[in-house]
Amino acid sequence: MILTDTHTHLYSEAFKDDREEMMQRAINAGVERFFVPAIDSQYTDSMLQLEKDYPQHVFLMMGLHPTHVKENYKQELVHVEEMLSKRNFCAVGEIGIDLYWDKTTLAIQQEAFKQQIRLAKNYGLPIVIHCRDAFDEVFEILEEEKDEKLFGIFHCFSGTFEQAQQALSYNMKLGIGGVVTFKNGKIDQFLHKINIKNIVLETDAPYLSPVPYRGKRNESSYLIHVVQKLTDIYNLTAQELSEITTENSKEVFGL
């Protein structure tokens, strides 16, 4: 069984004391492909080192996370563009809008989101979207930018069935992680209506640990708990679910 974690922050400081052991636990659990989103330029070296350490397993994105869109965002976007021009990445991400932490930066978050969508189109890459308390704002920009070059993943999807349908209409797949195991997560109530071809698996480690680890540090090996929940929802075996979702990830990332 080959599992794919389409969104995991393996370079996080949360893993500084046991990163190698954490990676081995995940590989032992069947997670063989790890897709690593960017946050900002200060993490680039750590990401490149991860890829060097695990060249058969780790695939890197490049982008500016919406919560890190600050006064220096134009400088950060220059870094994103320079990195994309220098070497291959699997996606532009994670990018989007986050109004949970700071509503005052909405205008520059919107600008950074648009610029990075256009960069992704220029390089023929998918986008990986971060959306928190900002579905309307994200959808507004996707509506402006939608065309045959727009595609990717709606990371950590936690919206309604209607919002899921709207996300899919922009050629996005839904990234499903620990939230599907939460009693108040709600997405488990309608996911059966979403074709499994539109789903990819993720952990968002070290965040959003699935039950039974909720509230503790997440790691990629915990992806098996997401799989277990989804096998119930879709009435599939773990093997079938892993094969389908890994193929879905290959469709997005082209790897």
C-alpha positions in Angstrom: 0.0 0.0 0.0 1.5 3.3 -1.1 0.1 6.4 0.6 0.7 10.0 -0.5 0.7 12.9 2.0 0.0 15.9 -0.3 0.6 18.5 2.4 3.1 18.1 5.3 5.4 20.7 6.8 8.3 18.3 7.4 10.8 21.1 8.0 8.8 22.4 11.0 10.6 23.2 14.2 8.1 20.8 15.8 10.2 17.9 14.4 13.7 19.3 15.2 14.3 16.6 17.9 13.1 13.5 16.0 12.7 14.3 12.3 14.5 11.2 11.1 12.5 8.9 13.3 9.3 10.7 12.3 10.0 10.2 8.7 10.8 6.5 9.2 7.6 6.0 11.1 5.7 7.4 8.1 7.6 5.4 5.5 7.0 2.2 7.7 3.3 3.1 7.7 3.3 3.1 3.9 3.5 6.8 3.3 6.1 7.0 0.4 5.3 10.4 -1.1 5.5 13.7 0.8 4.5 17.0 -0.8 6.0 19.9 1.2 4.5 23.4 1.0 6.5 26.6 1.4 5.8 29.3 3.9 8.3 32.0 3.2 12.0 32.5 2.3 13.4 31.7 5.7 12.3 28.0 5.3 13.7 27.5 1.8 17.1 26.1 2.9 15.4 23.7 5.3 13.1 22.5 2.4 16.0 22.0 0.1 17.9 20.0 2.7 14.8 17.7 3.2 14.7 17.0 -0.5 18.4 16.2 -0.4 18.0 13.9 2.5 14.9 12.1 1.1 15.2 12.4 -2.7 12.9 9.5 -3.5 10.2 10.7 -1.1 10.1 14.5 -0.8 8.6 16.8 -3.4 8.8 20.6 -2.9 6.4 23.4 -3.6 7.3 27.1 -3.7 5.1 30.0 -2.6 4.3 32.6 0.1 1.9 31.5 2.8 -1.0 34.1 3.3 -0.2 34.5 7.0 3.3 35.5 6.1 2.1 38.2 3.6 3.5 41.2 5.5 5.1 44.6 4.6 7.9 42.8 2.8 5.6 40.7 0.7 6.9 42.1 -2.6 10.4 41.1 -1.7 9.1 37.6 -0.7 7.4 37.2 -4.1 10.6 38.1 -5.9 12.2 35.2 -4.0 9.3 32.9 -5.1 9.8 33.9 -8.7 13.5 33.5 -8.5 13.3 30.0 -7.1 10.7 29.0 -9.7 13.1 30.2 -12.4 16.1 28.3 -11.0 14.8 24.8 -10.6 11.7 22.5 -10.7 8.9 22.5 -8.1 5.8 20.4 -8.0 3.4 23.3 -7.3 3.0 26.9 -6.2 1.8 26.7 -2.6 0.7 27.1 -0.1 -1.0 30.3 -1.2 -4.4 31.9 -0.6 -6.2 34.0 2.0 -6.3 33.7 5.8 -8.7 36.1 7.7 -8.5 34.2 10.9 -5.3 35.7 12.2 -5.3 39.1 10.5 -8.0 40.8 8.5 -6.0 44.0 8.1 -3.7 42.4 5.4 -6.6 41.4 3.1 -5.6 43.7 0.3 -2.0 42.5 0.1 -3.0 38.9 0.6 -5.3 39.2 -2.4 -2.5 40.7 -4.5 0.0 38.0 -3.4 -2.6 35.3 -4.2 -3.3 36.7 -7.7 0.4 37.1 -8.5 1.2 33.6 -7.5 -1.7 32.1 -9.4 -0.3 33.8 -12.5 3.1 32.5 -11.7 1.7 29.0 -11.5 0.0 29.4 -14.9 3.3 30.6 -16.4 5.1 27.5 -15.2 2.3 25.1 -15.9 2.1 24.2 -12.2 -0.9 23.5 -9.9 -1.7 25.8 -7.0 -2.2 24.6 -3.4 -4.8 26.8 -1.7 -4.9 27.8 2.0 -8.3 29.2 2.9 -9.3 30.1 6.5 -12.4 32.2 7.2 -12.1 33.4 3.6 -14.1 31.2 1.2 -15.9 34.2 -0.4 -12.6 36.0 -0.9 -10.8 33.0 -2.3 -13.6 32.1 -4.7 -13.8 35.7 -5.9 -10.2 35.5 -7.1 -10.5 32.0 -8.5 -13.5 33.2 -10.5 -11.4 36.0 -11.9 -8.5 33.7 -12.7 -10.3 30.6 -13.9 -9.2 29.2 -17.3 -7.8 25.9 -18.6 -4.5 26.6 -16.9 -6.0 26.9 -13.4 -5.9 23.7 -11.4 -4.7 22.3 -8.1 -5.7 21.4 -4.6 -8.0 23.1 -2.0 -5.8 22.2 1.0 -7.4 21.2 4.3 -10.9 21.6 2.9 -13.3 22.3 5.8 -16.3 24.0 4.0 -19.8 23.0 3.1 -21.0 20.7 0.4 -21.9 23.8 -1.7 -18.4 25.2 -1.2 -16.9 21.9 -2.1 -18.8 21.9 -5.4 -17.7 25.4 -6.1 -14.0 24.5 -5.4 -14.3 21.6 -7.7 -15.7 23.8 -10.4 -12.3 25.6 -10.5 -10.5 22.3 -11.4 -9.4 21.8 -7.8 -9.2 18.6 -5.8 -10.1 18.6 -2.1 -7.3 17.9 0.4 -8.7 15.8 3.2 -6.9 15.4 6.5 -7.5 15.2 10.2 -10.7 17.4 10.1 -12.6 14.5 8.6 -12.1 12.6 11.9 -13.4 15.4 14.1 -16.9 15.1 15.6 -17.6 18.7 14.7 -15.7 18.7 11.4 -18.9 18.2 9.5 -17.3 17.3 6.1 -17.7 13.6 6.9 -21.5 14.2 6.6 -21.3 15.0 2.8 -18.0 13.6 1.5 -19.8 10.5 0.2 -21.5 12.8 -2.3 -18.0 13.9 -3.7 -16.5 11.5 -6.2 -13.4 9.9 -4.7 -11.6 11.0 -7.9 -11.7 14.5 -6.5 -10.0 13.7 -3.2 -6.4 13.7 -2.1 -5.0 12.8 1.3 -3.0 15.1 3.6 -1.9 15.6 7.2 -0.9 19.3 7.4 1.6 18.0 10.0 2.5 19.1 12.6 -1.0 20.7 12.7 -4.6 19.2 12.8 -3.9 15.8 14.2 -6.6 13.3 13.5 -8.5 11.5 16.2 -7.1 9.8 18.4 -4.2 12.3 18.4 -6.3 15.5 18.3 -4.6 18.3 20.2 -1.2 16.7 19.9 1.6 17.1 17.3 0.6 15.7 14.0 2.9 13.6 11.8 2.7 12.0 8.4 2.3 8.4 9.8 -1.0 9.5 11.2 -2.4 9.6 7.6 -3.6 6.0 8.2 -6.3 7.4 10.6 -7.6 9.6 7.8 -7.6 6.6 5.5 -9.5 4.5 8.0 -12.2 7.2 8.3 -12.4 7.5 4.5 -12.7 3.8 4.0 -15.9 3.9 6.0 -17.3 6.9 4.1 -16.5 5.5 0.6 -17.0 1.8 1.5 -13.5 1.0 0.0 -10.6 -1.0 1.3 -7.5 0.8 2.5 -5.7 -0.6 -0.5 -8.3 0.7 -2.9 -8.4 4.1 -1.2 -4.6 4.5 -1.2 -4.3 3.6 -4.9 -7.1 6.0 -6.0 -5.9 8.9 -3.9 -2.3 8.4 -5.0 -3.3 8.4 -8.6 -5.3 11.6 -7.9 -2.1 13.2 -6.5 -0.2 12.1 -9.6 -2.8 13.7 -11.8 -2.4 17.0 -10.0 1.4 17.1 -9.5 2.3 15.3 -12.7 4.8 13.0 -10.9 
